[in-house]
Amino acid sequence: MTETRLWRVLALGWLIVLLACAGWLASQHRQLGNRLDTDLFALLPKNERDPVAERAMASLSAASERQLVLLVGSADRDTAAQAADTLAGSLHALPVKPQTQALDLDALRDFYAPYRNALLSPADTAALGQGADAWQARALQQAYATVSTSGLAWRDDPFGTFGHWLTSFGDLTRVRPDGGRLWVDADGRHYVVLMYTLNDSAFSLSAQKTVANGLDGAIAALKAGSPDVSVLRAGVVLHAAKAAQQAEREMSTIGIGSLIGILLLVLLTFRGWRALPLVALSIATGMTIALAITFALYGRVHMLTLVFGTSLIGVAVDYSLLLHSTSLGATVGAGQRLEKLLPSLLVATLFTALAYLCLALTPFPGLAQMAVFAATGIASAWLSELFWYPRLAPSRLEPGLIGGPLLRWLARWPRLGVRGGVLALLIAAPLIVTGLIKLDASDDVRSLVSTDATLMREQIEISKLLGLPSPAQLYIVTGPDAQAVLEREHALTRQLDGFVAKGALAGYQSVGRWLPSLAQQRALQANAAVLRDPKLLRSLAEQIGLDDAWVARQAASTPLLTPEAWLASAASLPARHLWLGDTGHGYASVVMLTGLAGAANAEALSRITLPGVRWVDKPAEISAVLDRYRDRLALVLLGAYVVTALLLWRRYRRDTWRVLAPSLIASIATLAIFGWLGIPLQLLTVLTLLLLLGMGIDYGIFVNEHPGEVRIVLAISLAACCTLLSFGLLAFSHTPALATFGTATLSGVGLAWLIAPLLRRPAPLQPLFQPDQAP
């Protein structure tokens, strides 16, 4: 079959496919680098229940993603100012632009002045009941003051109410402008605030490297000349850069480590180097085609997909190792050897690829990418063996330095009978059951995130100093129209004021602070009628020397501020990210919290129940999604075992359990080991067990297809070693998600390899290929 003209045409066609994929990757290598994603949350599912919540999070992410905040501090104010200027000068060459002061009081004054009669601070609102005499005295005091708090002439703000409302914005931030710089003071140190906006996305690899490296160099140079100066940093780009550096480092370590280990294993097992070309070709084909297809299908590919993909090396060589191992000492043609093993190779490949493709059924974009990468890589490696092995394989292979001893040792691998199996089960059962009892389930998303401790500490410090709100816990307010949203937001903030008064909350940011609802404005105008009392105004006019036209202007009502007017002005810029507007599901806004203290207070805030108000705790919601899908995937895993058993039954009949048992026992034992080690059961653990089903079945299929051939045991032993060298190395990853996956793989694959030969069908030792004999 492998010598037919059709087979040669297919082999040539597959070579063309490989060269085309390699050429496309080479021609696109610069563009592909810009399509790599380092945002960990891009791996997670979107909110299934509330599209408005997703839009809110996307809006907040867009508002903060490109921001870079630096605080340059010193005990001496002049030193801090000089250091800040030096650092700012060093950053001119970076792809960032300085951000102007977000809160421009002059711009706010000019925009809000026409609406001033409908804008009152809480203190002035409470003072409206004092009577005309008190307000007249206050107006006269304002008239002779040397400085206007509002920037308006006394005749435009005689009672100072607009000035008080305008200056109340000062409590939104601790930052104060002075001498053309922004300052914040704390604990005896003076900090200059430098704010920048990235020219590119924070998840662009080129932007990350340029900004992070440039900033590190500038800070190092600054501190070398001024030891007293400290610099605090905060920005998504800095965390993304650290994650990218870690991913690249692990790709190199795991990929190179796996490759070196596999090559050494091949060289020591098989005499000479003739087995290496096909092994290397199998790896190269799988990786090249997997990369090309993954990039072709997805606009952005996550770095962790590539880290995961480097581990594919250990699986891609399985088929080459099987063919080489079973050919040791045989002189039959390579094509005949392939044809003999083709049924078991085909069954094993299908089950392994399907196990990986099950990842694509989850709602996790990152896992879907990994599934495509792994399934296409495995299928490509198998096809390379199928088409090229008959033409490239050496005619004869002999055992190498460790090959001979391994064959002799593996020939003594025991096979458990019924009694032996029952005895082994009785011995292991107490340990397994105890471990399963100890096993806890937890999918806290924060345990999956690897963050740089120094960066996180600096970001927390900046958040405290600047009073920045948390993007993780907030409220979303919805309503049928804009005014309903503003009314509901007002009801919410009145309750939040109680938490602020108790110290459970430092404050909050809301659109209503900048844009009161029309109903609130009308109510304020009605309550402030005393300030437009003609009698009071005429008395003031007589004392100050103003005419009746002034009295008429002050007695008139000012226009009401509408959302349309506010959104069209620059005055909305500081809070525009809080306004979602028409979402297609009604109107919505976001209320963000600052200085939330303790889990108990967060729990109390989550219990606020008002119409159209929803509490959002993003980490808790993602953790709940992970919990839910862990349970669903556990059912999928059980279903997969049932379906696999039914499919295998057609070929193996009463021996089906021998094929399935290695995966099943290894999976249960792995869960018990996790219980003993105190590692919680997570979604990733269940995913690993799903993949283990595919890998363990390979071992069961191979040893039961040819139970008397010791070279099959050698083949699965080499395959298991290669898998452990690749996926197992992920256990040492600094990314918790990959470390969990690697630990589960290390345990599961190792146990499946040990168990499969023990449960093989009884058969006398008999080589699959006899010397100088065709099959």
Rosetta blueprint (number, residue, H / E / L):
1 M L
2 T L
3 E L
4 T L
5 R H
6 L H
7 W H
8 R H
9 V H
10 L H
11 A H
12 L H
13 G H
14 W H
15 L H
16 I H
17 V H
18 L H
19 L H
20 A H
21 C H
22 A H
23 G H
24 W H
25 L H
26 A H
27 S H
28 Q L
29 H H
30 R H
31 Q H
32 L H
33 G H
34 N H
35 R L
36 L E
37 D E
38 T L
39 D L
40 L H
41 F H
42 A H
43 L H
44 L L
45 P L
46 K L
47 N L
48 E L
49 R L
50 D L
51 P H
52 V H
53 A H
54 E H
55 R H
56 A H
57 M H
58 A H
59 S H
60 L H
61 S H
62 A H
63 A H
64 S H
65 E L
66 R L
67 Q E
68 L E
69 V E
70 L E
71 L E
72 V E
73 G E
74 S E
75 A L
76 D L
77 R H
78 D H
79 T H
80 A H
81 A H
82 Q H
83 A H
84 A H
85 D H
86 T H
87 L H
88 A H
89 G H
90 S H
91 L L
92 H L
93 A L
94 L L
95 P L
96 V E
97 K E
98 P E
99 Q L
100 T L
101 Q L
102 A L
103 L L
104 D L
105 L H
106 D H
107 A H
108 L H
109 R H
110 D H
111 F H
112 Y H
113 A H
114 P H
115 Y H
116 R H
117 N H
118 A H
119 L L
120 L L
121 S L
122 P H
123 A H
124 D H
125 T H
126 A H
127 A H
128 L H
129 G H
130 Q H
131 G L
132 A H
133 D H
134 A H
135 W H
136 Q H
137 A H
138 R H
139 A H
140 L H
141 Q H
142 Q H
143 A H
144 Y L
145 A L
146 T L
147 V L
148 S L
149 T L
150 S L
151 G L
152 L L
153 A L
154 W H
155 R H
156 D H
157 D L
158 P L
159 F L
160 G L
161 T H
162 F H
163 G H
164 H H
165 W H
166 L H
167 T H
168 S H
169 F H
170 G H
171 D H
172 L H
173 T L
174 R L
175 V L
176 R E
177 P E
178 D E
179 G L
180 G L
181 R E
182 L E
183 W E
184 V E
185 D E
186 A E
187 D L
188 G L
189 R E
190 H E
191 Y E
192 V E
193 V E
194 L E
195 M E
196 Y E
197 T E
198 L E
199 N L
200 D L
201 S L
202 A L
203 F L
204 S L
205 L H
206 S H
207 A H
208 Q H
209 K H
210 T H
211 V H
212 A H
213 N H
214 G H
215 L H
216 D H
217 G H
218 A H
219 I H
220 A H
221 A H
222 L H
223 K H
224 A H
225 G H
226 S L
227 P L
228 D L
229 V L
230 S E
231 V E
232 L E
233 R E
234 A E
235 G L
236 V H
237 V H
238 L H
239 H H
240 A H
241 A H
242 K H
243 A H
244 A H
245 Q H
246 Q H
247 A H
248 E H
249 R H
250 E H
251 M H
252 S H
253 T H
254 I H
255 G H
256 I H
257 G H
258 S H
259 L H
260 I H
261 G H
262 I H
263 L H
264 L H
265 L H
266 V H
267 L H
268 L H
269 T H
270 F E
271 R L
272 G L
273 W L
274 R L
275 A L
276 L H
277 P H
278 L H
279 V H
280 A H
281 L H
282 S H
283 I H
284 A H
285 T H
286 G H
287 M H
288 T H
289 I H
290 A H
291 L H
292 A H
293 I H
294 T H
295 F H
296 A H
297 L H
298 Y L
299 G L
300 R L
301 V E
302 H E
303 M H
304 L H
305 T H
306 L H
307 V H
308 F H
309 G H
310 T H
311 S L
312 L L
313 I H
314 G H
315 V H
316 A H
317 V L
318 D H
319 Y H
320 S H
321 L H
322 L H
323 L H
324 H H
325 S H
326 T H
327 S L
328 L E
329 G L
330 A L
331 T L
332 V L
333 G L
334 A H
335 G H
336 Q H
337 R H
338 L H
339 E H
340 K H
341 L H
342 L H
343 P H
344 S H
345 L H
346 L H
347 V H
348 A H
349 T H
350 L H
351 F H
352 T H
353 A H
354 L H
355 A H
356 Y H
357 L H
358 C H
359 L H
360 A H
361 L H
362 T L
363 P L
364 F L
365 P H
366 G H
367 L H
368 A H
369 Q H
370 M H
371 A H
372 V H
373 F H
374 A H
375 A H
376 T H
377 G H
378 I H
379 A H
380 S H
381 A H
382 W H
383 L H
384 S H
385 E H
386 L H
387 F H
388 W H
389 Y H
390 P H
391 R H
392 L H
393 A L
394 P L
395 S L
396 R L
397 L E
398 E L
399 P E
400 G L
401 L L
402 I L
403 G H
404 G H
405 P H
406 L H
407 L H
408 R H
409 W H
410 L H
411 A L
412 R L
413 W L
414 P L
415 R L
416 L L
417 G L
418 V H
419 R H
420 G H
421 G H
422 V H
423 L H
424 A H
425 L H
426 L H
427 I H
428 A H
429 A H
430 P H
431 L H
432 I H
433 V H
434 T H
435 G H
436 L H
437 I H
438 K H
439 L L
440 D L
441 A E
442 S L
443 D L
444 D L
445 V H
446 R H
447 S H
448 L H
449 V L
450 S L
451 T L
452 D L
453 A H
454 T H
455 L H
456 M H
457 R H
458 E H
459 Q H
460 I H
461 E H
462 I H
463 S H
464 K H
465 L H
466 L H
467 G L
468 L L
469 P L
470 S L
471 P L
472 A L
473 Q E
474 L E
475 Y E
476 I E
477 V E
478 T E
479 G E
480 P L
481 D L
482 A H
483 Q H
484 A H
485 V H
486 L H
487 E H
488 R H
489 E H
490 H H
491 A H
492 L H
493 T H
494 R H
495 Q H
496 L H
497 D H
498 G H
499 F H
500 V H
501 A H
502 K H
503 G L
504 A L
505 L L
506 A L
507 G E
508 Y E
509 Q E
510 S L
511 V H
512 G H
513 R H
514 W L
515 L L
516 P L
517 S L
518 L H
519 A H
520 Q H
521 Q H
522 R H
523 A H
524 L H
525 Q H
526 A H
527 N H
528 A H
529 A H
530 V H
531 L H
532 R H
533 D L
534 P H
535 K H
536 L H
537 L H
538 R H
539 S H
540 L H
541 A H
542 E H
543 Q H
544 I H
545 G L
546 L L
547 D L
548 D H
549 A H
550 W H
551 V H
552 A H
553 R H
554 Q H
555 A H
556 A L
557 S L
558 T L
559 P L
560 L L
561 L L
562 T L
563 P H
564 E H
565 A H
566 W H
567 L H
568 A L
569 S L
570 A H
571 A H
572 S H
573 L H
574 P H
575 A H
576 R H
577 H H
578 L H
579 W E
580 L E
581 G E
582 D E
583 T L
584 G L
585 H L
586 G L
587 Y E
588 A E
589 S E
590 V E
591 V E
592 M E
593 L E
594 T E
595 G L
596 L L
597 A L
598 G L
599 A H
600 A H
601 N H
602 A H
603 E H
604 A H
605 L H
606 S H
607 R L
608 I L
609 T L
610 L L
611 P L
612 G L
613 V E
614 R E
615 W E
616 V E
617 D E
618 K H
619 P H
620 A H
621 E H
622 I H
623 S H
624 A H
625 V H
626 L H
627 D H
628 R H
629 Y H
630 R H
631 D H
632 R H
633 L H
634 A H
635 L H
636 V H
637 L H
638 L H
639 G H
640 A H
641 Y H
642 V H
643 V H
644 T H
645 A H
646 L H
647 L H
648 L H
649 W H
650 R H
651 R H
652 Y H
653 R H
654 R H
655 D H
656 T H
657 W H
658 R H
659 V H
660 L H
661 A H
662 P H
663 S H
664 L H
665 I H
666 A H
667 S H
668 I H
669 A H
670 T H
671 L H
672 A H
673 I H
674 F H
675 G H
676 W H
677 L H
678 G L
679 I L
680 P L
681 L E
682 Q L
683 L H
684 L H
685 T H
686 V H
687 L H
688 T H
689 L H
690 L H
691 L H
692 L H
693 L H
694 G H
695 M H
696 G H
697 I H
698 D H
699 Y H
700 G H
701 I H
702 F H
703 V H
704 N H
705 E H
706 H L
707 P L
708 G L
709 E L
710 V H
711 R H
712 I H
713 V H
714 L H
715 A H
716 I H
717 S H
718 L H
719 A H
720 A H
721 C H
722 C H
723 T H
724 L H
725 L H
726 S H
727 F L
728 G H
729 L H
730 L H
731 A H
732 F H
733 S L
734 H L
735 T L
736 P H
737 A H
738 L H
739 A H
740 T H
741 F H
742 G H
743 T H
744 A H
745 T H
746 L H
747 S H
748 G H
749 V H
750 G H
751 L H
752 A H
753 W H
754 L H
755 I H
756 A H
757 P H
758 L H
759 L L
760 R L
761 R L
762 P L
763 A L
764 P L
765 L L
766 Q L
767 P L
768 L L
769 F L
770 Q L
771 P L
772 D L
773 Q L
774 A L
775 P L
